[in-house]
Amino acid sequence: MTNTKVKVREVKLYIDGEYVESSNGSTFEVKNPATQEVIAYVHEAAKEDVDRACRAARRAFEEGPWRTMSPAERSSKIRRMAEIIIERKEELARLEALDVGKPYPVALEKEIPRAAHNLKFFADFMEQQGGEVYPMGEEYLNYTRYEPVGVAALITPWNLPFMLTTWKLGPCLATGNTAVIKPAEVTPLTVSLLGEIAKEAGIPDGVVNVVQGFGPNSAGEFMTTHPEVDLISFTGETSTGKAIMKNGADSLKKVSFELGGKAANIIFEDANLDKAVPTSIQAAFMNSGQVCLAGSRILVQRSIFSEFVERFKKAASELKVGDPQDTQTNMGPVVSEEHYQKVTSYLGIAEEEDSELVYGGKRPDLPEYLNKGYYLEPTIFIQENPQARICQEEIFGPVVTLIPFDMEEEALEIANSTEYGLNGVIWTDNLQRAHRVSHDVRAGTIWVNCWFVRDLRAPFGGFKKSGIGREGGHHSLEFFSEAKNICIALK
């Protein structure tokens, strides 16, 4: 595929049903991570703009019909949003690949359809929910209503921007809340289109708002401290989650956080390596390793360690790194220059910690037009010390460590030795071991002989510093609604 000139876009704020420029005229650039070309000028929301968005959302909640619509009517409009997303999936996938640097086929075949499914699932799910009834003999009757909370601030990350925004927006809207969305500043293109998609689907003005900007002293801080915001749903790094929690503390905002991860991918000696190796490649290098659920610590039983290393190295060497818009590409660049500097800094750290480089560790050879892109080969280290920084810290890039272990107890100790607890992976054909280890790994999701399989009814979230609360199914219902008990005297 040859380099083609990309149209430079203007990304505005979406407030109260219309796209508007920032009130102070401030904009910032977004670059294509594959080439460093400017692909968009984005209007940065001033405090006044965020205030207007939050007040529009409040007005739409208090005065508009959204909160008082029947669940069936709300759900029909949310389903229409999902249909529009599928109708526009090629456009959205191209933008997602351009913005994030991920392979276009992944965005087209997996992420955009999953985004539509997020909306449809919660529309269907919430329409079928009811409340509990608790009779107290013949004198009193208690029943429960689940009512919307109010205005939700939805702050979403740059790695899966469109998909993870709809994961929050679906239950938010289906329960009758209104939303102010802030996508990550480096990947605003697809999320900005949710305004016009909502409008076309018949969502009333003010129900969905999208503001652009950064964190401290910008849109993120203005939203999380705003008095009209009742609850905050955030996906991102742990340090940002701490700052958001402080921002919302004075007004006791409800919070739901999905934060960092450093998953252990445990390969026991009886594992089926024909399945474990390719799935572990996917878990390590999908989206250039920029996935909170990445299996970035691979723990391998020593009896099969050498065989696994050779097979894993060979599989990594066969990944095609290149232009995200090329349908043959398996892995694109990392998202930005700042993130590239962070990820590549761990190459020096790994060397200082006497890690053994198995594969990668440098820029790949690419066509000239990609020479300025933020590329790194899939990189594999062996590290005997599970307390080394590359085994403990979330790198969030295409860098993985292989750690040998001898006994099951040792694998568990290593798996639980980080401050994170988002997910884990276990490979074994021993049913008893699968259950036993799944119970003892302290993480919110455990996959056995698979990875990245999601049932949207199931809880999703993390232990320890990987998050607060759970999303999915009735867990999302609980976060985005208030349970009200009504007691009726029958006599």
C-alpha positions in Angstrom: 0.0 0.0 0.0 1.4 3.5 -0.9 1.1 6.6 1.2 -2.0 8.7 0.5 -2.6 12.2 1.6 -5.1 12.3 4.5 -7.8 15.0 4.7 -7.2 17.3 7.7 -10.4 17.4 9.8 -11.8 20.0 12.1 -13.2 18.4 15.2 -15.7 20.6 17.1 -17.5 20.2 20.4 -21.0 18.7 20.4 -23.2 20.6 22.9 -26.9 20.6 23.3 -27.6 19.1 19.8 -25.1 21.1 17.7 -21.4 21.2 16.8 -19.8 24.4 18.1 -16.3 25.9 18.2 -14.5 26.4 21.6 -15.6 29.7 23.1 -12.0 30.9 23.4 -10.9 29.7 19.9 -8.3 27.3 21.4 -7.4 24.2 19.3 -4.8 21.5 19.3 -3.3 19.1 16.7 -3.9 15.4 16.4 -1.3 13.4 14.4 -1.4 10.1 12.5 0.8 7.8 14.6 2.0 6.0 11.5 3.4 9.1 9.7 3.3 12.0 12.1 1.1 13.9 9.6 -1.5 16.3 11.2 -4.9 14.7 10.7 -7.1 17.0 12.7 -7.4 20.3 14.5 -9.5 19.8 17.6 -11.4 22.5 19.5 -10.3 22.4 23.1 -13.2 23.0 25.5 -12.8 25.9 27.8 -14.3 25.9 31.3 -17.3 27.8 29.9 -17.9 25.2 27.2 -17.8 22.3 29.7 -20.2 24.3 31.9 -22.5 24.7 29.0 -22.4 21.0 28.2 -23.0 19.9 31.8 -25.9 22.4 32.1 -27.4 21.2 28.8 -27.2 17.6 30.1 -28.9 18.7 33.4 -31.7 20.5 31.6 -32.2 17.6 29.3 -32.4 15.3 32.3 -34.8 17.5 34.4 -37.0 19.0 31.7 -36.7 16.8 28.6 -38.6 13.7 27.8 -35.6 11.3 28.0 -35.9 10.4 31.7 -39.6 9.9 31.5 -39.8 7.9 28.3 -40.9 4.3 28.5 -37.9 1.9 28.5 -39.2 0.6 25.2 -39.1 4.0 23.6 -35.6 4.8 24.9 -34.4 1.5 23.8 -35.7 1.8 20.3 -33.7 5.0 19.8 -30.5 3.4 21.2 -31.0 0.5 18.9 -31.2 3.0 16.0 -27.8 4.4 17.1 -26.4 0.9 16.8 -27.9 0.5 13.3 -26.4 3.8 12.1 -23.0 2.7 13.4 -23.2 -0.5 11.3 -24.3 1.5 8.3 -21.2 3.7 8.7 -18.8 1.0 9.9 -16.3 1.4 7.0 -16.0 5.1 7.6 -15.7 4.7 11.4 -13.2 1.8 11.0 -11.0 3.9 8.7 -11.0 6.8 11.2 -10.3 4.5 14.1 -7.3 3.0 12.2 -6.1 6.4 11.3 -6.5 7.9 14.8 -5.2 5.1 16.9 -2.8 3.4 14.5 -4.5 0.0 14.7 -5.0 -2.4 11.7 -8.1 -1.4 9.7 -9.5 -5.0 9.5 -9.5 -5.2 13.3 -11.5 -2.0 13.6 -13.8 -3.0 10.8 -14.5 -6.7 11.7 -14.3 -6.5 15.5 -14.3 -3.1 17.2 -17.0 -1.2 15.3 -19.4 -4.1 15.3 -18.8 -4.6 19.0 -19.5 -0.9 19.6 -22.9 -1.3 17.9 -23.5 -4.4 19.9 -22.7 -2.6 23.2 -25.6 -0.2 22.5 -28.0 -2.8 21.3 -27.2 -5.1 24.2 -27.9 -2.5 26.9 -31.0 -1.3 25.1 -32.3 -4.9 25.1 -31.1 -5.7 28.6 -32.5 -2.6 30.4 -35.9 -2.9 28.6 -36.4 -6.3 30.3 -35.4 -5.3 33.9 -37.9 -5.0 36.7 -37.9 -4.4 40.4 -38.3 -6.5 43.5 -41.5 -6.9 45.6 -41.4 -7.6 49.3 -44.8 -8.2 51.0 -45.0 -7.7 54.7 -48.0 -9.8 55.5 -51.4 -8.1 54.9 -50.4 -4.7 56.2 -47.6 -3.4 54.0 -46.1 -3.9 50.5 -42.6 -2.9 49.6 -41.4 -2.6 46.0 -38.3 -1.3 44.3 -37.8 1.1 41.4 -34.6 1.7 39.6 -34.4 5.4 38.6 -31.7 7.3 36.6 -29.1 9.1 38.6 -28.7 12.3 36.5 -25.8 13.6 34.5 -22.9 11.2 33.8 -19.3 12.2 32.9 -18.0 9.5 30.6 -14.2 9.7 30.2 -12.8 7.2 27.8 -9.3 6.1 26.8 -7.3 6.2 23.5 -6.7 2.6 22.9 -10.2 1.5 22.0 -11.9 4.9 21.9 -15.2 4.2 20.0 -15.8 0.7 21.5 -15.2 1.7 25.1 -17.3 4.9 24.8 -20.3 2.9 23.7 -19.7 0.4 26.5 -20.4 3.3 28.9 -22.9 5.3 26.8 -25.2 2.2 26.3 -26.1 1.6 30.0 -26.0 5.4 30.7 -28.7 6.2 28.1 -30.7 3.0 28.6 -31.3 3.8 32.3 -32.4 7.3 31.4 -29.3 9.4 32.3 -27.8 12.1 30.2 -24.1 12.2 29.3 -21.1 14.5 28.8 -18.4 12.5 27.0 -14.7 13.4 26.9 -12.6 11.2 24.6 -8.9 11.0 24.9 -7.2 14.0 23.4 -5.0 11.9 21.1 -7.9 9.9 19.6 -11.0 12.2 19.2 -12.2 11.4 15.7 -14.7 8.6 16.0 -16.1 9.6 19.4 -16.9 13.1 18.1 -19.3 11.5 15.6 -21.5 10.1 18.3 -23.2 13.5 18.5 -24.5 13.3 14.9 -25.3 9.6 15.3 -27.4 10.3 18.4 -29.2 13.2 16.6 -30.0 11.0 13.6 -31.3 8.3 15.9 -33.8 10.7 17.5 -32.0 11.2 20.8 -33.2 14.6 22.2 -30.8 17.5 22.3 -28.7 17.8 25.4 -28.8 14.0 26.2 -25.5 13.3 24.5 -22.7 15.9 24.6 -19.1 15.5 23.6 -16.3 17.9 24.7 -12.7 17.7 23.7 -9.6 18.4 25.8 -7.0 17.2 28.3 -7.0 16.3 31.9 -5.7 18.8 34.5 -6.9 22.3 34.1 -8.8 21.3 31.0 -12.0 19.5 30.1 -11.3 16.4 32.3 -10.9 18.4 35.5 -13.7 20.8 34.6 -16.1 17.8 34.2 -15.1 15.9 37.3 -15.4 18.9 39.5 -18.6 20.3 38.0 -21.6 20.5 40.4 -24.1 19.3 37.8 -22.2 16.0 37.3 -23.6 13.2 39.5 -21.5 10.2 38.5 -18.2 9.5 36.7 -17.3 6.5 34.6 -13.6 6.4 33.7 -11.3 4.0 31.9 -7.6 4.8 31.9 -4.5 4.6 33.9 -4.5 4.3 37.7 -2.8 7.6 38.5 -5.5 9.5 36.5 -8.2 7.5 38.4 -6.7 8.7 41.7 -6.9 12.3 40.5 -10.5 11.9 39.3 -11.5 10.4 42.6 -10.1 13.4 44.4 -11.9 15.8 42.1 -15.3 14.1 42.7 -14.9 13.7 46.4 -16.1 17.1 47.6 -19.5 16.5 45.9 -19.6 12.7 46.6 -20.0 11.8 43.0 -20.5 8.1 42.2 -17.5 6.6 40.5 -16.8 3.5 38.4 -13.2 3.0 37.4 -11.5 0.5 35.1 -7.8 1.1 35.5 -4.4 -0.4 34.7 -3.4 -4.0 34.4 -0.4 -6.3 34.3 -2.0 -9.7 33.6 -0.3 -13.0 34.3 -0.7 -15.4 31.4 0.2 -18.7 33.1 1.2 -21.6 30.8 1.3 -25.0 32.6 3.3 -27.9 31.3 0.1 -29.7 30.2 -1.1 -26.8 28.1 -2.0 -27.2 24.5 0.7 -25.1 22.9 -0.9 -25.2 19.5 -3.6 -23.0 21.1 -1.7 -21.3 23.8 1.1 -19.8 21.6 -1.1 -18.0 19.0 -3.5 -16.8 21.6 -0.7 -15.5 23.8 0.7 -13.7 20.7 -2.7 -12.0 20.4 -2.8 -11.2 24.1 0.6 -9.7 24.0 0.6 -7.7 20.8 -3.0 -7.0 19.8 -3.4 -3.2 19.3 0.4 -3.0 19.6 0.1 -4.2 23.2 -2.0 -1.2 24.1 -4.7 -3.1 25.9 -5.4 -3.0 29.6 -6.1 -6.8 29.4 -2.9 -7.6 27.7 -1.1 -10.8 28.8 2.2 -9.0 29.2 3.6 -11.3 31.9 3.9 -14.8 30.5 4.6 -17.3 33.2 5.8 -20.6 31.7 6.4 -23.9 33.6 10.2 -24.6 33.4 9.7 -28.1 31.9 8.3 -26.6 28.7 10.0 -23.1 28.9 12.5 -23.6 26.1 9.9 -25.0 23.7 7.5 -22.2 24.4 10.1 -19.5 23.9 11.1 -20.9 20.5 7.5 -21.2 19.3 6.5 -17.8 20.7 9.5 -16.1 19.1 8.8 -17.7 15.8 5.1 -16.6 15.9 6.2 -13.0 16.9 8.6 -12.8 14.0 5.8 -13.6 11.6 3.7 -10.6 12.6 3.6 -8.0 9.8 4.2 -4.6 11.3 3.2 -1.7 9.0 0.6 0.7 7.7 -2.6 0.4 9.7 -4.6 1.0 6.5 -3.0 -2.0 4.8 -5.3 -5.0 5.2 -2.2 -7.3 5.5 -0.9 -5.5 8.6 -1.0 -7.3 12.0 0.5 -4.6 14.1 0.7 -0.8 13.7 2.5 1.9 15.6 1.9 3.0 19.2 -0.5 5.9 19.6 1.8 9.0 20.0 5.3 10.3 20.4 4.9 10.7 24.1 3.7 7.2 24.5 6.5 5.9 22.2 9.1 7.5 24.5 7.5 5.9 27.5 7.4 2.4 25.9 10.9 2.5 24.5 12.3 3.7 27.8 11.6 0.2 29.1 14.1 -1.2 26.7 16.8 0.5 28.7 15.3 -0.5 31.9 15.2 -4.1 30.8 18.9 -4.0 29.9 19.7 -2.5 33.3 17.8 -5.4 34.9 19.8 -8.0 33.0 16.8 -9.1 31.0 17.5 -11.4 28.1 16.3 -10.0 24.8 14.7 -12.8 22.7 13.3 -10.8 19.9 12.6 -7.3 18.7 13.7 -4.2 20.7 14.1 -1.9 17.7 12.2 -0.1 15.0 11.2 -2.4 12.1 12.3 -1.8 8.5 9.4 -0.1 6.8 8.7 2.0 3.7 10.0 5.5 3.7 6.7 7.1 4.2 6.4 5.3 7.6 9.9 6.3 8.8 8.5 8.9 11.2 5.8 6.7 12.6 5.9 5.5 16.3 6.9 1.9 15.5 8.5 -0.8 17.6 8.9 -4.5 16.7 7.1 -7.0 18.9 9.6 -7.3 21.7 10.2 -10.3 24.0 12.4 -10.5 27.1 13.2 -13.3 29.5 13.4 -12.2 33.1 14.0 -14.6 36.0 13.2 -12.0 38.6 9.4 -11.4 38.8 10.0 -8.2 40.8 11.9 -6.5 38.0 10.3 -3.3 36.8 9.4 -4.7 33.4 7.5 -7.5 35.2 5.7 -5.1 37.6 4.9 -1.9 35.7 2.3 -1.4 33.0 4.3 -0.7 29.8 1.2 -0.6 27.6 3.1 -1.4 24.4 4.4 -4.4 22.4 6.8 -5.5 25.1 6.3 -8.8 26.9 8.3 -10.7 29.6 8.6 -14.5 29.8 9.1 -15.7 33.4 9.8 -19.4 34.2 8.3 -21.1 37.2 8.5 -24.6 38.7 5.5 -25.3 40.8 1.9 -24.1 40.9 2.3 -22.3 44.2 5.2 -20.3 42.7 3.1 -19.3 39.7 0.3 -18.1 42.0 2.8 -16.1 44.1 4.2 -14.4 41.0 0.8 -13.8 39.5 -0.5 -12.0 42.6 2.8 -10.1 43.2 1.7 -6.8 41.4 -0.5 -3.9 42.5 -2.8 -4.7 39.7 -5.7 -7.3 39.4 -7.7 -6.7 36.3 -7.4 -10.1 34.6 -5.4 -13.3 34.2 -5.1 -16.2 31.8 -4.5 -19.9 32.6 -3.5 -22.6 30.2 -4.0 -26.2 31.4 -5.8 -29.4 30.5 -6.2 -30.3 34.2 -9.8 -29.4 35.2 -9.0 -29.3 38.9 -6.0 -27.1 38.5 -8.0 -24.7 36.2 -10.6 -24.2 39.0 -8.1 -24.1 41.8 -5.8 -21.5 40.2 -8.7 -19.4 38.9 -10.0 -19.1 42.5 -6.6 -18.1 43.8 -5.5 -15.5 41.2 -6.7 -12.1 42.5 -8.2 -10.5 39.4 -11.6 -9.5 38.2 -11.6 -11.7 35.1 -9.9 -15.1 34.6 -9.8 -16.7 31.2 -9.0 -20.5 31.0 -7.6 -21.7 27.7 -8.8 -18.6 25.9 -8.5 -14.8 26.1 -10.6 -11.7 25.4 -13.9 -13.5 25.4 -16.7 -11.4 26.8 -20.3 -12.0 27.7 -21.8 -8.5 28.3 -24.0 -9.9 31.1 -21.0 -10.8 33.2 -19.2 -8.4 35.6 -16.1 -6.6 34.3 -13.7 -4.7 36.5 -10.5 -5.1 38.6 -9.1 -6.0 42.0 -6.6 -3.9 43.9 -5.4 -0.8 41.9 -7.1 -2.0 38.7 -10.4 -0.3 39.5 -13.5 0.4 41.5 -16.8 -1.3 40.8 -18.0 -3.5 38.0 -19.7 -2.9 34.7 -21.8 -5.3 32.5 -25.3 -6.6 32.9 -27.0 -5.7 36.1 -23.7 -4.3 37.5 -24.1 -1.4 35.0 -27.7 -1.1 35.9 -26.7 -0.6 39.6 -24.1 2.0 38.8 -26.2 4.1 36.4 -29.4 4.0 38.5 -30.6 4.7 42.0 -32.6 2.0 43.8 -35.7 3.4 45.5 -37.8 1.4 48.0 -41.5 2.3 48.2 -43.5 1.0 51.1 -47.4 1.1 50.8 -49.7 0.7 53.7 -52.4 -1.7 52.6 -54.8 -1.0 55.5 
